[in-house]
Amino acid sequence: MYPNMSSNDSGLYGMIHYANVVTDNWTGSIIIFLVLLILFISLSRYGSRKAISAAIFVVSIVGIILRAVNVVNDYVVILCVVTTIFSFLWLAWGSD
C-alpha cells in the first residue's frame, strides 16, 4: 500500500506522492483548494468577481500540472476547467 521509501526518494514529487498514497489521493485536492483560497484572498482587492475568476483560472493550470504528474485524477481537472468556463462567463456577462 505504501511506496517504498528506502529508495532514497527525497524530492518534492516523492513527498507529495507519499502523502497522496497515505491520504488516499486527497493531497492533490487539498493543494488545489489551498492555492484557490490563497489566490482569492490575495486578489480580493480587485473585486470578488475578478478575484475568483483569476484564482480559478490559475487553479485550473495548477490542476493540469498536477494531473500531468499523477497527483490528482481526471475528475479534479474536469471540475477545474468547467468552473473556469463558468467563472469567465460570469465575469463577461454578469452584472455588478
N, C-alpha and C positions, 0 to 999 in steps of 0.2 A: 504494500500500500504506500509506504513512504519511499521517496527516492533514496538512492544510495549516496550518502553524504561522505563516504570515505574516499571518493574520487577527487577530493580537493577542489570541489566546485564552489569557489568562494566569491564569485562575481555577483553583480546585481541581478542578472537573469536567474542565476541559481537560487538566490534568496527568494525572489518573487515566485519562482516555480515551486520551491519547497513550501512557502506559505500558502500557495494556491492548492497544493495537494493536501496540506494539513487542514485548511478551512473548507475543503470540498468545493473548490472553484469560486469562492466568494471574494478572494483578494482583488481580482481584476475589477469586479463591480464596485467594490469599496473604493479602489483607487479612482475610478471614473467619477463616482459620486463626490469624493473629496475635491477632485480637480474642478468639478462643476460648482461646488459650494465656494471654493476659494476664488475662482474667477468671477462668480456672480457678486460676491462681496467686494472684490477689487474694482469691478467695473460699474458698481451701483451708482456712482456719481454721474454717469451718463444717462440715467433714467432706467427704469426697470425693464422696459421693452428692449432697448438696445443692449442692456447688460445681459439679459437672459438669452437673447439671440446670439450674441457674440460668445458667451460662455458655452452654449450648446454646440455652436459650430466648432469651437476648439476641442470640446469633449468628443465630438464625433471623429475628429482627426486622431485624437489620442486613442479612441476606441479602435480605429482601423489599425493603428500601430500596434496596440496590444493584441489585436486579433492576428496580426502577422507573426507575432512571436508566441502564439498559442497560450495567451494568458486569459483571454475571455472567449466565450463561444460566439457563434453567429447571431444568436438572439440579441445579445447586447449591442452588437454593431448595427443590426437592423433597427433596433429601438432608437439608437443614437441618430441614425440617418433620417428616420421618419420624424423624430422630434425636431431635427434641423430643418426639414422641409416645412413643417408646421410653424416653427418659430419665424422663419423667413416670410412665410405668407402672413403671419400675424404682424410682423414688422412692416411689411409693404402695404397691407390693406387695412390694418387695424386703426381704430380711432383713438386719439389721446384722451 
